[in-house]
Amino acid sequence: MSVHEQFAEDLALYSLGCLEGGDKAVLEKHLAECASCRRELERLRGDAALLALSSAGPAPPARAKARLMQAIAQESNPVAPTLNVRRRLPWWGALGWITAAALIGIVAGLWSQNSRLRENAVKLTQLAEREKIAADKSRRIEQTLNASDAVRVTVLPVNYKTPPPEGRAIYSPQRGGLVFVASNLNPLPPQKAYELWLIPNQGAPIPAGTFKPDAHGAATVINPPLPTGIEAKAFAITIEPEQGSTTPTMPIVMMGSGG
């Protein structure tokens, strides 16, 4: 019997993690010196992996299963008379290892499915958060429109032709809420925008949002970031760069006061 044949059945058990004790030490020493047996060990391990994965995916090649089972079945054959009789683990113990590997494949599939469920849960949470934000915005608009201290201001151009541009502002000082609706606005020059200003009773004008009219001259500004508790003396509109300005650029093209 050749040296490779002597270690054939040990390689099958070693590939499944079932070889122990002195036999394992002797084989590992041989593997360190024998490239042929190392290649055979890698083939046996590949066959075992394919067989284990067959429960969670496509069937492995028939030759992989046949090679592995043939290697394991050699354990039940009588030992050659030229070899010393050695104690072996039963071959069905190796099959138990394969079953465990197959179960690992199934668990991996379940883990992947669980990951997809977690991703879906995150998406649903994000959707619910967006809907909550939209509901909060709608509620704030309603509160501004119905606030007891809300003042309604009509903003008109200083000089205009018929039909005149017109703007209406509903402003709540306590809430810092503002709803502004404009109509019949004139088209803007390139890279320009209208900017709305809150003119307080005291202090400098406060920027209240930039906007551009649509094809029909209509535009809106809904709840720009404004400080609370500021009484409005008037609202004004100027033409500014698209990004807006911190102070009004003259001339003022539209203005209106409360009352």
Residue, then its C-alpha position, 0 to 999 in steps of 0.5 A: m500500500s502506498v503512503h497516500e493510500q495509507f492516509a486516504e481514510d484519515l484524510a476523509l475523517y480529518s476533512l470533517g473534523c472527526l480525526e483525533g489523538g495520535d492519528k490526527a498528529v501523524l496526519e498533520k505531520h504528513l500533510a506538512e510534507c505532502a502536497s498531493c495529500r494537501r490537494e486531496l484534503e482541499r477537494l474533500r473539504g470542498d465536497a463536504a461544503l457543497l453537500a452541506l449547502s445542498s439543504a439551503g440551495p441548489a443541489p451539489p454536483a453528484r460527483a462531490k457527494a459520491r466522492l465524500m460518501q465513498a471516502i467516509a464508507q472506507e471506514s467500514n472496510p476491513v483494515a489492510p493486514t499490513l497496517n496496525v489496527r487503529r481505533r476510529l470514530p464511526w462513520w455515521g458521526a461524520l454524517g452528523w457533522i454534515t447535518a450540523a453544517a447543513l443546519i448552519g446553512i439553514v440558519a444563515g438563510l434565516w438570518s438573511q431573511n431576518s435582515r431583510l425584515r429589519e430593513n423593511a421595519v426601518k423603512l416603515t419607521q422612516l415613512a411614519e416619521r415623514e408622515k408625522i412631519a407633514a402632519d405637523k406642518s399642516r397642523r401649524i398652517e391651520q393654527t396660524l390661519n385660525a390664531s386669535d391674534a392673526v392679522r391679515v395683510t394685503v401687500l400691493p405694489v407701490n406702482y402698478k398697472t391693471p391687473p395689479p400684483e397682490g399679496r395677502a399675509i396671515y401672521s401670528p406673532q405668538r406662534g411666529g407663523l406666517v402664511f403668504v399668498a401672492s397673485n399676478l406677480n410680474p416675471l423676474p429677471p434671470q437669477k433673481a427672486y422676490e423676498l418677503w420682509l417682516i417690518p417690525n415696530q422697532g428694529a431692522p426688517i426681518p427676512a421672511g423667505t424668498f419665492k418665485p412666481d409660477a407661469h400664472g404669477a402665483a406664489t406662496v410662502i408657508n411658515p418661514p423661520l421667524p422669531t416669536g413675539i415680534e409684532a409686525k408693522a408691515f410686510a414688504i417685498t423686494i427683488e433680490p438674488e436667488q439665495g436671498s439677502t440679509t437686508p432689503t435691496m431698494p426699491i421696495v416693489m410691494m408693501g402692506s400694513g396690518g389693520 
